Amino acid sequence: MSNKDTQADEPLVDVGTAFSKSEKFFIENKKALSTAGIALIAIAAIYFFYQNVVVEKASAEAKENIWKAEEFMSKDSLKLAMNGNKDFMGFEEIAQEYSNTDEGNLAHYYSAVLLIKQKKYDEAIEQLEDFDADGKMMPHLKNGLLGDCYSELKDSDKAIKKYVSAAKGAGNILVSPYFLTKAAILSEQNGDFESAIKYYEEINAQYYTDPAKHATEKQKIEKALGLVKAKAAVKAN
């Protein structure tokens, strides 16, 4: 019998030895393992209490405050919505005080929107970075807002990346053409006509595919595309 055959016939694990070692380990560490088990149960109980009592209570309080802030936001009372008053917390305080709740998380997004309206773009970026976006659309809307902030701060490269990420991530006829158009406009302003052409062509090829439904939108994109191609031709000559 070859050495290879001998190796093939040998068990990969000596079950008897492994069981004996495990049994010995358990006996020697029974007290420690029991203590660990009790600790795990205690941790689970604390977690359950935190999630079902502390967070639930905090969430209820946060909801009461956030709907008032939303009301003032809808009335364009930016200062009250952001800072609140003696009767309710504004988005800024809600985000800090209730960071462990959905409402506290959403307050970061609202704060960013208000800060953008006030042209405080660096602060808006900070709020957006703290915003944990989930769901089908929010991550992409977040990227779109980040794109707006970077665009206003004259960081075109970052803005374009965020717009393209938002458009491709959303894959939505209402959202994607909007952000791809922004990416195309910035690319054109930077003299990157090739990228601008690519974004405009992508809009028509992937989103404005029904002439009956999208005739007006398609016409606008084709007009913009024609102008960029003309500029590209001039540049090439």
DOKOL-101531 format. One line per 8 residues: number of its first residue (from 1); their letters; for each residue y, z, x of N, C-alpha, C. Coordinates in nm, 3 decimals, always signed. Last residue first. Example, Ala and Ser with C-alpha at 12.3 -4.5 7.8 and 13.67 -1.06 7.14 Angstrom:
! DOKOL-101531
2	sa	-0.225/+0.708/+1.285/-0.106/+0.714/+1.367/+0.003/+0.787/+1.290; -0.569/+0.780/+1.319/-0.450/+0.780/+1.230/-0.330/+0.780/+1.320
//
This chain:
! DOKOL-101531
237	nakvaaka	+7.027/-3.264/-1.152/+7.097/-3.377/-1.088/+7.204/-3.325/-0.990; +6.955/-3.018/-1.251/+6.858/-3.090/-1.168/+6.922/-3.206/-1.093; +7.173/-2.956/-1.410/+7.146/-2.876/-1.291/+7.053/-2.948/-1.195; +7.138/-3.141/-1.613/+7.259/-3.145/-1.530/+7.237/-3.071/-1.399; +6.897/-3.049/-1.720/+6.903/-3.184/-1.664/+7.025/-3.199/-1.571; +6.971/-2.798/-1.814/+6.868/-2.807/-1.709/+6.873/-2.942/-1.640; +7.146/-2.872/-2.014/+7.197/-2.797/-1.899/+7.099/-2.805/-1.781; +6.963/-2.995/-2.186/+7.074/-3.073/-2.131/+7.130/-3.005/-2.006
229	kvlglake	+6.803/-2.779/-2.253/+6.743/-2.891/-2.179/+6.851/-2.978/-2.116; +6.990/-2.630/-2.396/+6.936/-2.576/-2.270/+6.874/-2.688/-2.187; +7.031/-2.799/-2.617/+7.143/-2.765/-2.530/+7.095/-2.714/-2.393; +6.773/-2.803/-2.732/+6.834/-2.927/-2.684/+6.948/-2.899/-2.587; +6.747/-2.536/-2.810/+6.655/-2.592/-2.710/+6.714/-2.719/-2.648; +6.936/-2.518/-3.011/+6.953/-2.436/-2.890/+6.868/-2.492/-2.776; +6.813/-2.697/-3.191/+6.949/-2.723/-3.143/+6.974/-2.647/-3.012; +6.574/-2.567/-3.239/+6.570/-2.699/-3.176/+6.707/-2.738/-3.121
221	ikqketah	+6.668/-2.338/-3.368/+6.599/-2.324/-3.240/+6.598/-2.458/-3.167; +6.774/-2.452/-3.601/+6.860/-2.374/-3.511/+6.798/-2.363/-3.372; +6.543/-2.564/-3.716/+6.656/-2.651/-3.678/+6.749/-2.580/-3.578; +6.395/-2.339/-3.774/+6.343/-2.435/-3.676/+6.455/-2.525/-3.625; +6.550/-2.222/-3.976/+6.528/-2.151/-3.851/+6.485/-2.246/-3.740; +6.529/-2.428/-4.175/+6.659/-2.384/-4.122/+6.646/-2.318/-3.987; +6.246/-2.449/-4.218/+6.327/-2.565/-4.178/+6.459/-2.522/-4.113; +6.032/-2.290/-4.289/+6.115/-2.250/-4.175/+6.209/-2.360/-4.128
213	kapdtyyq	+5.891/-2.399/-4.504/+5.936/-2.259/-4.510/+6.042/-2.227/-4.405; +5.844/-2.664/-4.430/+5.898/-2.633/-4.564/+5.958/-2.493/-4.569; +5.731/-2.651/-4.174/+5.863/-2.714/-4.193/+5.927/-2.680/-4.328; +5.575/-2.403/-4.021/+5.577/-2.462/-4.155/+5.716/-2.519/-4.182; +5.609/-2.279/-3.779/+5.512/-2.389/-3.786/+5.511/-2.461/-3.921; +5.749/-2.083/-3.614/+5.812/-2.171/-3.713/+5.728/-2.298/-3.728; +5.554/-1.969/-3.429/+5.606/-1.897/-3.546/+5.666/-1.987/-3.653; +5.463/-2.128/-3.218/+5.379/-2.019/-3.267/+5.426/-1.958/-3.399
205	anieeyyk	+5.649/-2.331/-3.165/+5.506/-2.362/-3.161/+5.421/-2.255/-3.229; +5.900/-2.209/-3.180/+5.865/-2.318/-3.272/+5.716/-2.344/-3.278; +5.872/-2.015/-2.974/+5.911/-1.977/-3.110/+5.867/-2.084/-3.209; +5.814/-2.168/-2.749/+5.713/-2.075/-2.801/+5.744/-2.034/-2.944; +6.054/-2.295/-2.706/+5.939/-2.376/-2.747/+5.828/-2.289/-2.805; +6.207/-2.075/-2.626/+6.243/-2.149/-2.748/+6.125/-2.231/-2.798; +6.073/-2.002/-2.389/+6.081/-1.907/-2.501/+6.115/-1.979/-2.632; +6.104/-2.235/-2.229/+5.970/-2.184/-2.261/+5.974/-2.092/-2.384
197	iasefdgn	+6.382/-2.245/-2.201/+6.311/-2.354/-2.270/+6.174/-2.306/-2.316; +6.415/-2.014/-2.048/+6.478/-2.024/-2.179/+6.409/-2.131/-2.263; +6.280/-2.083/-1.813/+6.229/-1.973/-1.896/+6.286/-1.981/-2.037; +6.449/-2.295/-1.728/+6.305/-2.317/-1.748/+6.245/-2.209/-1.839; +6.697/-2.184/-1.683/+6.679/-2.271/-1.799/+6.531/-2.296/-1.830; +6.842/-1.948/-1.568/+6.697/-1.972/-1.566/+6.661/-2.056/-1.689; +7.099/-1.867/-1.581/+7.073/-1.996/-1.518/+6.927/-2.029/-1.505; +7.150/-1.645/-1.724/+7.116/-1.624/-1.583/+7.092/-1.755/-1.508
189	qesliaak	+7.176/-1.752/-1.976/+7.294/-1.696/-1.911/+7.273/-1.674/-1.762; +6.904/-1.809/-2.022/+7.002/-1.918/-2.011/+7.129/-1.871/-1.940; +6.805/-1.551/-2.043/+6.755/-1.640/-1.938/+6.853/-1.754/-1.913; +6.941/-1.466/-2.273/+6.966/-1.400/-2.144/+6.921/-1.487/-2.027; +6.825/-1.645/-2.460/+6.971/-1.643/-2.438/+7.005/-1.579/-2.304; +6.553/-1.574/-2.447/+6.596/-1.710/-2.412/+6.746/-1.713/-2.379; +6.557/-1.311/-2.540/+6.508/-1.338/-2.405/+6.554/-1.475/-2.357; +6.646/-1.361/-2.800/+6.728/-1.279/-2.710/+6.687/-1.303/-2.564
181	tlfypsvl	+6.426/-1.506/-2.891/+6.558/-1.570/-2.886/+6.651/-1.494/-2.792; +6.232/-1.310/-2.886/+6.219/-1.423/-2.795/+6.351/-1.500/-2.783; +6.327/-1.144/-3.092/+6.329/-1.095/-2.954/+6.311/-1.208/-2.852; +6.296/-1.322/-3.313/+6.423/-1.252/-3.288/+6.432/-1.208/-3.141; +6.028/-1.396/-3.315/+6.131/-1.496/-3.285/+6.266/-1.434/-3.250; +5.912/-1.129/-3.376/+5.890/-1.199/-3.250/+5.995/-1.307/-3.219; +5.979/-1.049/-3.643/+6.027/-0.976/-3.525/+6.021/-1.061/-3.398; +5.870/-1.211/-3.836/+6.000/-1.152/-3.862/+6.063/-1.093/-3.737
173	ingagkaa	+5.621/-1.284/-3.742/+5.720/-1.390/-3.763/+5.860/-1.335/-3.790; +5.472/-1.106/-3.479/+5.516/-1.103/-3.619/+5.629/-1.205/-3.638; +5.380/-0.989/-3.245/+5.310/-1.105/-3.300/+5.344/-1.126/-3.447; +5.436/-0.755/-3.094/+5.449/-0.754/-3.240/+5.369/-0.869/-3.303; +5.394/-0.833/-2.830/+5.321/-0.720/-2.885/+5.321/-0.720/-3.036; +5.574/-1.041/-2.795/+5.432/-1.069/-2.784/+5.347/-0.957/-2.844; +5.820/-0.900/-2.835/+5.784/-1.018/-2.914/+5.634/-1.043/-2.913; +5.814/-0.695/-2.645/+5.829/-0.663/-2.788/+5.782/-0.779/-2.874
165	svykkiak	+5.798/-0.843/-2.409/+5.691/-0.749/-2.443/+5.694/-0.715/-2.592; +6.043/-0.974/-2.424/+5.919/-1.053/-2.427/+5.800/-0.965/-2.464; +6.217/-0.755/-2.405/+6.221/-0.843/-2.521/+6.091/-0.922/-2.534; +6.148/-0.649/-2.154/+6.129/-0.568/-2.275/+6.129/-0.655/-2.400; +6.219/-0.863/-1.986/+6.081/-0.812/-1.987/+6.052/-0.733/-2.114; +6.495/-0.875/-2.038/+6.408/-0.987/-2.074/+6.262/-0.942/-2.082; +6.579/-0.627/-1.929/+6.600/-0.658/-2.071/+6.504/-0.768/-2.117; +6.522/-0.653/-1.659/+6.452/-0.552/-1.738/+6.461/-0.582/-1.887
157	dsdklesy	+6.702/-0.868/-1.604/+6.559/-0.879/-1.575/+6.477/-0.780/-1.658; +6.960/-0.774/-1.671/+6.897/-0.881/-1.747/+6.747/-0.889/-1.727; +7.143/-0.534/-1.691/+7.016/-0.545/-1.618/+6.930/-0.646/-1.693; +7.374/-0.473/-1.828/+7.374/-0.589/-1.738/+7.251/-0.596/-1.648; +7.364/-0.293/-2.025/+7.389/-0.238/-1.892/+7.383/-0.347/-1.783; +7.289/-0.450/-2.235/+7.427/-0.400/-2.233/+7.465/-0.342/-2.097; +7.020/-0.484/-2.160/+7.109/-0.599/-2.170/+7.255/-0.556/-2.162; +6.921/-0.228/-2.183/+6.927/-0.289/-2.050/+7.019/-0.411/-2.049
149	cdgllgnk	+6.944/-0.203/-2.466/+7.013/-0.111/-2.374/+7.029/-0.173/-2.236; +6.776/-0.407/-2.558/+6.919/-0.407/-2.593/+6.999/-0.320/-2.498; +6.530/-0.316/-2.456/+6.586/-0.444/-2.412/+6.735/-0.452/-2.440; +6.500/-0.089/-2.609/+6.518/-0.074/-2.464/+6.576/-0.201/-2.405; +6.458/-0.218/-2.853/+6.579/-0.136/-2.834/+6.607/-0.112/-2.686; +6.210/-0.338/-2.795/+6.326/-0.420/-2.831/+6.456/-0.345/-2.812; +6.048/-0.117/-2.755/+6.074/-0.208/-2.643/+6.195/-0.297/-2.670; +6.055/-0.021/-3.020/+6.105/+0.062/-2.911/+6.139/-0.026/-2.791
141	lhpmmkgd	+5.923/-0.224/-3.147/+6.064/-0.201/-3.181/+6.131/-0.115/-3.074; +5.675/-0.179/-3.032/+5.744/-0.306/-3.003/+5.893/-0.297/-3.040; +5.594/+0.068/-3.129/+5.601/+0.047/-2.984/+5.683/-0.077/-2.948; +5.609/+0.019/-3.419/+5.706/+0.104/-3.349/+5.708/+0.085/-3.198; +5.395/-0.138/-3.526/+5.525/-0.198/-3.495/+5.615/-0.114/-3.407; +5.156/+0.006/-3.556/+5.151/-0.138/-3.529/+5.284/-0.194/-3.480; +5.153/+0.329/-3.385/+5.147/+0.240/-3.500/+5.152/+0.094/-3.459; +5.401/+0.502/-3.185/+5.265/+0.460/-3.217/+5.269/+0.374/-3.343
133	adfdelqe	+5.604/+0.635/-2.930/+5.588/+0.534/-3.036/+5.441/+0.502/-3.059; +5.754/+0.900/-2.848/+5.614/+0.859/-2.842/+5.585/+0.763/-2.957; +6.050/+0.920/-2.676/+5.992/+0.886/-2.806/+5.851/+0.832/-2.789; +6.153/+0.936/-2.429/+6.091/+1.058/-2.482/+6.022/+1.034/-2.616; +6.264/+0.688/-2.405/+6.153/+0.721/-2.315/+6.080/+0.847/-2.361; +6.470/+0.713/-2.588/+6.360/+0.621/-2.616/+6.239/+0.649/-2.529; +6.637/+0.893/-2.454/+6.577/+0.931/-2.583/+6.458/+0.841/-2.616; +6.707/+0.736/-2.231/+6.638/+0.865/-2.213/+6.568/+0.908/-2.341
125	iaedykkq	+6.844/+0.528/-2.357/+6.719/+0.499/-2.284/+6.639/+0.627/-2.264; +7.068/+0.666/-2.447/+6.975/+0.607/-2.544/+6.840/+0.577/-2.479; +7.195/+0.722/-2.209/+7.142/+0.833/-2.288/+7.041/+0.783/-2.391; +7.267/+0.460/-2.139/+7.180/+0.539/-2.050/+7.116/+0.655/-2.126; +7.436/+0.387/-2.355/+7.309/+0.320/-2.334/+7.214/+0.398/-2.242; +7.635/+0.443/-2.572/+7.588/+0.535/-2.468/+7.445/+0.494/-2.430; +7.749/+0.316/-2.789/+7.751/+0.249/-2.658/+7.717/+0.343/-2.543; +7.703/+0.414/-3.035/+7.816/+0.472/-2.964/+7.831/+0.416/-2.822
117	killvasy	+7.472/+0.283/-3.098/+7.592/+0.254/-3.178/+7.718/+0.306/-3.110; +7.308/+0.415/-2.917/+7.335/+0.272/-2.898/+7.460/+0.233/-2.975; +7.298/+0.663/-3.041/+7.361/+0.652/-2.909/+7.393/+0.506/-2.875; +7.155/+0.602/-3.272/+7.293/+0.648/-3.283/+7.367/+0.635/-3.149; +6.908/+0.532/-3.156/+6.980/+0.435/-3.240/+7.128/+0.474/-3.249; +6.837/+0.775/-3.033/+6.859/+0.654/-2.952/+6.941/+0.551/-3.029; +6.800/+0.937/-3.255/+6.906/+0.970/-3.158/+6.940/+0.848/-3.074; +6.575/+0.818/-3.367/+6.703/+0.817/-3.439/+6.820/+0.844/-3.345
109	yhalnged	+6.392/+0.882/-3.163/+6.420/+0.742/-3.198/+6.555/+0.731/-3.269; +6.393/+1.159/-3.170/+6.428/+1.090/-3.045/+6.467/+0.945/-3.075; +6.296/+1.208/-3.424/+6.436/+1.239/-3.397/+6.483/+1.176/-3.266; +6.026/+1.166/-3.400/+6.107/+1.063/-3.466/+6.256/+1.084/-3.439; +5.955/+1.412/-3.283/+5.935/+1.287/-3.209/+6.025/+1.177/-3.267; +6.012/+1.585/-3.491/+6.081/+1.602/-3.363/+6.072/+1.476/-3.279; +5.828/+1.489/-3.677/+5.972/+1.480/-3.706/+6.054/+1.493/-3.578; +5.587/+1.554/-3.563/+5.619/+1.412/-3.583/+5.769/+1.394/-3.605
101	tnsyeqai	+5.627/+1.824/-3.321/+5.602/+1.770/-3.455/+5.637/+1.621/-3.459; +5.707/+1.941/-3.090/+5.562/+1.936/-3.115/+5.528/+1.880/-3.252; +5.980/+1.960/-3.090/+5.921/+1.855/-3.008/+5.771/+1.839/-3.033; +6.180/+2.098/-3.230/+6.052/+2.066/-3.295/+5.981/+1.952/-3.222; +6.405/+2.131/-3.068/+6.343/+2.249/-3.130/+6.204/+2.220/-3.186; +6.473/+1.869/-2.984/+6.449/+1.976/-2.888/+6.367/+2.090/-2.949; +6.500/+1.719/-3.216/+6.413/+1.668/-3.109/+6.378/+1.778/-3.009; +6.691/+1.875/-3.347/+6.556/+1.861/-3.404/+6.457/+1.816/-3.297
93	eefgmfdk	+6.915/+1.829/-3.190/+6.855/+1.962/-3.191/+6.713/+1.959/-3.247; +6.958/+1.553/-3.244/+6.947/+1.602/-3.107/+6.876/+1.737/-3.102; +6.986/+1.531/-3.523/+6.870/+1.473/-3.455/+6.850/+1.531/-3.315; +7.105/+1.854/-3.642/+7.114/+1.710/-3.621/+6.993/+1.662/-3.542; +7.027/+2.105/-3.884/+7.022/+2.055/-3.746/+7.038/+1.904/-3.744; +7.252/+2.251/-4.126/+7.131/+2.178/-4.087/+7.143/+2.133/-3.941; +7.475/+2.415/-4.159/+7.375/+2.409/-4.266/+7.245/+2.336/-4.227; +7.651/+2.387/-3.953/+7.593/+2.521/-3.976/+7.481/+2.519/-4.078
85	ngnmalkl	+7.541/+2.058/-3.849/+7.646/+2.159/-3.870/+7.579/+2.293/-3.896; +7.458/+1.770/-3.639/+7.439/+1.863/-3.750/+7.560/+1.952/-3.771; +7.462/+1.574/-3.441/+7.485/+1.714/-3.402/+7.460/+1.815/-3.513; +7.393/+1.329/-3.567/+7.348/+1.361/-3.432/+7.353/+1.511/-3.404; +7.511/+1.335/-3.817/+7.369/+1.303/-3.806/+7.314/+1.346/-3.670; +7.777/+1.385/-3.745/+7.702/+1.484/-3.822/+7.551/+1.461/-3.810; +7.835/+1.146/-3.605/+7.849/+1.276/-3.539/+7.769/+1.383/-3.612; +7.793/+0.938/-3.793/+7.713/+0.947/-3.672/+7.717/+1.086/-3.609
77	sdksmfee	+7.775/+0.853/-4.084/+7.840/+0.973/-4.028/+7.764/+1.010/-3.901; +7.662/+0.649/-4.226/+7.731/+0.616/-4.101/+7.814/+0.732/-4.047; +7.497/+0.717/-4.423/+7.639/+0.709/-4.459/+7.727/+0.674/-4.339; +7.262/+0.740/-4.289/+7.274/+0.629/-4.384/+7.419/+0.609/-4.429; +7.315/+0.979/-4.157/+7.301/+0.856/-4.079/+7.319/+0.734/-4.170; +7.304/+1.158/-4.363/+7.433/+1.134/-4.299/+7.430/+1.008/-4.213; +7.027/+1.137/-4.414/+7.125/+1.109/-4.520/+7.263/+1.078/-4.460; +6.913/+1.223/-4.178/+6.894/+1.084/-4.219/+6.997/+1.043/-4.324
69	akwineka	+6.979/+1.493/-4.192/+7.038/+1.412/-4.085/+7.027/+1.264/-4.119; +6.817/+1.561/-4.407/+6.962/+1.577/-4.419/+7.035/+1.493/-4.314; +6.568/+1.515/-4.305/+6.610/+1.432/-4.417/+6.760/+1.444/-4.441; +6.552/+1.705/-4.100/+6.563/+1.563/-4.065/+6.608/+1.478/-4.183; +6.527/+1.958/-4.219/+6.646/+1.924/-4.142/+6.663/+1.774/-4.125; +6.281/+1.944/-4.342/+6.397/+1.987/-4.421/+6.527/+1.948/-4.351; +6.117/+1.879/-4.129/+6.136/+1.784/-4.239/+6.261/+1.816/-4.319; +6.125/+2.116/-3.982/+6.180/+1.994/-3.925/+6.209/+1.890/-4.033
61	easakevv	+5.988/+2.286/-4.153/+6.128/+2.314/-4.121/+6.197/+2.189/-4.067; +5.739/+2.160/-4.146/+5.809/+2.179/-4.275/+5.958/+2.204/-4.252; +5.679/+2.182/-3.875/+5.695/+2.051/-3.935/+5.770/+2.059/-4.067; +5.648/+2.456/-3.847/+5.757/+2.388/-3.774/+5.785/+2.252/-3.837; +5.420/+2.490/-4.003/+5.544/+2.556/-4.040/+5.663/+2.488/-3.975; +5.240/+2.333/-3.856/+5.264/+2.304/-3.998/+5.395/+2.366/-4.044; +5.241/+2.459/-3.609/+5.291/+2.323/-3.620/+5.325/+2.288/-3.764; +5.134/+2.718/-3.687/+5.261/+2.703/-3.615/+5.320/+2.565/-3.636
53	vnqyffyi	+4.899/+2.639/-3.841/+4.997/+2.739/-3.885/+5.132/+2.714/-3.818; +4.743/+2.442/-3.730/+4.743/+2.457/-3.875/+4.844/+2.560/-3.928; +4.778/+2.446/-3.452/+4.789/+2.321/-3.525/+4.810/+2.341/-3.675; +4.743/+2.721/-3.389/+4.865/+2.650/-3.348/+4.885/+2.525/-3.434; +4.487/+2.772/-3.487/+4.601/+2.846/-3.541/+4.731/+2.772/-3.512; +4.339/+2.599/-3.322/+4.336/+2.583/-3.467/+4.457/+2.651/-3.531; +4.394/+2.713/-3.072/+4.435/+2.576/-3.100/+4.441/+2.551/-3.250; +4.272/+2.963/-3.102/+4.417/+2.956/-3.077/+4.470/+2.817/-3.112
45	aaiailai	+4.008/+2.880/-3.133/+4.074/+2.954/-3.241/+4.225/+2.948/-3.226; +3.959/+2.763/-2.885/+3.949/+2.682/-3.007/+4.021/+2.749/-3.123; +3.982/+2.989/-2.724/+4.076/+2.878/-2.706/+4.077/+2.789/-2.831; +3.763/+3.135/-2.816/+3.898/+3.191/-2.829/+4.002/+3.081/-2.819; +3.556/+2.968/-2.740/+3.575/+2.998/-2.883/+3.716/+3.049/-2.908; +3.587/+2.984/-2.463/+3.603/+2.855/-2.531/+3.628/+2.874/-2.681; +3.531/+3.254/-2.420/+3.664/+3.203/-2.386/+3.690/+3.071/-2.458; +3.263/+3.263/-2.491/+3.359/+3.341/-2.570/+3.501/+3.289/-2.547
37	gatslakk	+3.163/+3.103/-2.283/+3.148/+3.063/-2.423/+3.247/+3.133/-2.513; +3.222/+3.259/-2.061/+3.286/+3.129/-2.074/+3.279/+3.079/-2.218; +3.053/+3.471/-2.112/+3.197/+3.495/-2.108/+3.273/+3.364/-2.127; +2.812/+3.338/-2.085/+2.845/+3.398/-2.214/+2.995/+3.423/-2.223; +2.823/+3.273/-1.814/+2.820/+3.166/-1.913/+2.857/+3.218/-2.051; +2.816/+3.528/-1.701/+2.934/+3.443/-1.679/+2.941/+3.332/-1.783; +2.560/+3.611/-1.783/+2.680/+3.686/-1.823/+2.805/+3.600/-1.812; +2.392/+3.419/-1.663/+2.394/+3.438/-1.809/+2.521/+3.507/-1.855
29	neiffkes	+2.335/+3.337/-1.410/+2.475/+3.324/-1.453/+2.492/+3.348/-1.603; +2.065/+3.369/-1.370/+2.157/+3.431/-1.275/+2.301/+3.434/-1.325; +1.966/+3.215/-1.581/+1.937/+3.358/-1.575/+2.037/+3.430/-1.486; +2.061/+2.959/-1.511/+2.101/+3.020/-1.637/+2.082/+3.171/-1.634; +1.933/+2.912/-1.266/+2.080/+2.915/-1.271/+2.127/+2.987/-1.397; +1.667/+2.909/-1.349/+1.712/+3.012/-1.256/+1.863/+3.028/-1.260; +1.672/+2.680/-1.509/+1.636/+2.809/-1.569/+1.687/+2.923/-1.481; +1.736/+2.486/-1.316/+1.826/+2.508/-1.429/+1.802/+2.644/-1.493
21	ksfatgvd	+1.510/+2.507/-1.149/+1.643/+2.534/-1.094/+1.744/+2.564/-1.206; +1.311/+2.428/-1.328/+1.308/+2.562/-1.268/+1.444/+2.601/-1.214; +1.387/+2.165/-1.381/+1.386/+2.263/-1.489/+1.391/+2.405/-1.434; +1.353/+2.049/-1.125/+1.486/+2.048/-1.188/+1.493/+2.153/-1.298; +1.079/+2.079/-1.087/+1.172/+2.147/-0.998/+1.310/+2.159/-1.061; +0.986/+1.913/-1.296/+0.948/+2.054/-1.287/+1.046/+2.133/-1.203; +1.095/+1.658/-1.235/+1.132/+1.729/-1.358/+1.104/+1.878/-1.349; +1.225/+1.507/-0.983/+1.115/+1.601/-0.998/+1.150/+1.692/-1.115
13	vlpedaqt	+1.321/+1.175/-1.026/+1.360/+1.315/-1.039/+1.235/+1.398/-1.056; +1.185/+0.943/-0.971/+1.324/+0.952/-0.927/+1.373/+1.096/-0.931; +0.852/+0.946/-0.844/+0.946/+0.977/-0.950/+1.087/+0.991/-0.894; +0.714/+0.666/-0.671/+0.763/+0.804/-0.666/+0.861/+0.829/-0.781; +0.654/+0.402/-0.678/+0.570/+0.491/-0.756/+0.621/+0.634/-0.760; +0.837/+0.289/-0.505/+0.846/+0.253/-0.645/+0.768/+0.348/-0.732; +0.750/+0.384/-0.258/+0.879/+0.429/-0.310/+0.891/+0.402/-0.458; +0.513/+0.241/-0.237/+0.511/+0.388/-0.241/+0.638/+0.443/-0.299
5	dknsm	+0.603/-0.020/-0.218/+0.524/+0.020/-0.334/+0.521/+0.170/-0.349; +0.733/-0.005/+0.034/+0.811/-0.039/-0.086/+0.740/+0.006/-0.213; +0.524/+0.039/+0.204/+0.624/+0.146/+0.189/+0.706/+0.125/+0.064; +0.220/-0.086/+0.056/+0.340/-0.096/+0.137/+0.431/+0.020/+0.112; -0.119/+0.000/+0.084/+0.000/+0.000/+0.000/+0.124/+0.000/+0.088
//
